[in-house]
Amino acid sequence: MELNDILQNAVAGVSIGATYGLIGLGVVFLWQSINRINFANISSAMLSVYLFFAFNTLAGLPYIPSFIASIALVAVYGLFLRYLIYEPITRKGGGRLEFVVATLMLCVFWLSVINAVFGGLPKPFPPVFGDPSHLVHFGGLSLPGVYLWIFLVVVILIGFLHFLLRKTLIGKKLRATAQNKEAAELMGINVNLTTSLAFVLATTLVGTAGILLAPVYFVSLELGGGSIGVKGFASAVMGGLIDPYGAILGGVTIGIIENFSILFISSTYKDIIAFVVLVTVLLWKPRGIFNWISKGD
Amino acid sequence: MRRNLKKIFIATFSLILLVLPFLFRNDYQVYVMNRALIHVILASGLVFLTGFAGQISLGQAGFYALGAYTSAILTSRLGVPIPLGIASGVLLSTVAGLVLAVPSFKLKAFFLSLVTIAFGQIVWLLLLNLDSLTGGPGGLFSIPMMRFGSFVFTNTAYYYLFLIFTVLTVEIMRRIKFSHIGRQLFAVNDDEIAAETCGIDSRKAKVFAFGFSAGLAGLAGGFYAHMAGFLTPEPFVFFESSNFVAMAVLGGLRRLCGGVIGGVTLTWLPELLRLNIRGFENYYLIINAGIVILIVVFLPNGLGEKLFALLGKLWKEDPQHETLRSGVDRRGKLQ
């Protein structure tokens, strides 16, 4: 076991884990604003990746415009989710279980749409972050460059989110709505707007996470269901479903545990790790490990 | 006259059920109907768990798999008689259900659903990876078919067997629903703390509900294994679990026959879309999911509610009179 191996695994674990954290953020924002879990959360990741693939590889657009176009479409999808799924169910008197079933079916729906349009085989993702096998050298250490790029993008994104939530008025409104909807409304905050914003934020964040994960998972249906979605839930649960920073930290923890369990145990049971972590956290501390927001009450 | 109309309707319906295998054009349709009945047993268990006791399970495919694989392995490798194999499958999944009830003491709906998803996925990954026991992705083959003397069961024979068990399941559920246990479950569903203050052991109620629904899923699994003759991990993926919950919700959670309506509808819908429209093989899943979303969004009470409202109009009778809690709106009760 060399230092280099450990370091490589740590870097890969942290950067992949941070993207799990972004997926968890999608869960957190929706939970805060509407008190529901969107089981089709991970579908936004798959949609944005396939849109990016369509714009970039099939239509021949450069990276940046295709990224912006796909994320914009995913943001519109967030509004679609609100006005075509969430609002009608609430208006018809449907409870949480109906929302669960509707979003689960939405997940199946998108999977089969993508399967029908693009086929089931994984496709190569355009080398946005350079050649995946390319190594960056630091003194005597060599690290895969892709992971460093992913990590950089996630850090920038988290910085932006921090700025948005803490330093701007709209972020303050968002946090106020999350804390107490009625009180926020009484203070003159447009709750309708902040709810829409939460939907859009959730889908765009997950969409970005999907594009970041694509160099590792390829353009495949794997991004739209199964284990990655559960890793997102697990990281959100570690933040008690309400703490955004806790969700990121939870994702990083899962990423590191996962990578080192591949190194030390075997890759066969790699996906079980996330579930074991999820169950352990839920049974041990149902309100989350990295949950600083609700510690007071 | 109205009273007679109801009797005539029920008699016709039962008669159709009895001669159904002979009305189908081919064996495949009987096979689909058998799968529908298996799903009915499973979805009824979920109606019991979610509609009656207010707990949620998105890992029902895990219990289904436990029942199927236990019975398949015992009968094909060890030569255990089939009824005994199915019984041990039911036993094992019931025990797993009892264990899975423990997190429900502490966790509410969404957190609980995550635990049950994890359970289902762990079972599925074990099916894939424990090659020596389960055959891995290749699956298990040459599972013995049921036989009675020298008569090997055909699809039609399975139909009658499954029909008997479906009727039994619904009848047992009806008896439980109107017994003191059922009332306890409903009380726990409505308000756990209030139920506890009335001297109801909410933990016992939850354990019972989980065990019962898991046992039904195991029974369905055992039936499936011996009807299909082979097992692969494919029918036990997470999306099947979500499909089962969709059956229960679509049929109507507050109805005894919610599972029946949901199970039959959601098994036949994709088959009808697939078989009747040409060049549609790639698209039927999209339409299927779309239809389910539409039904859930626009008929949150389920198809059962609508159907009984229509039938009630037909024989001018309040369809609510036989439900335990008539006309009480319990929307959003599930936390």
Interface residues (C-beta under 8 A of the other chain):
Chain A: I37 F39 I85 P88 I89 K92 G93 G94 G95 R96 L97 E98 V100 V101 A102 L104 M105 L106 C107 V108 F109 S112 V113 N115 A116 G225 G226 S227 V230 F233 A234 V237 L241 T268 Y269 D271 I272 F275 V276 L278 V279 L282 L283 P286
Chain B: T50 I56 L58 P103 K106 L107 A109 F110 F111 S113 L114 V115 I117 A118 F119 Q121 I122 L125 N129 F238 F239 S242 V245 A246 V249 L250 L253 N282 Y283 L285 I286 A289 G290 V292 I293 V296 V297 F298 L299 P300 D329 R331 G332 K333 L334 Q335
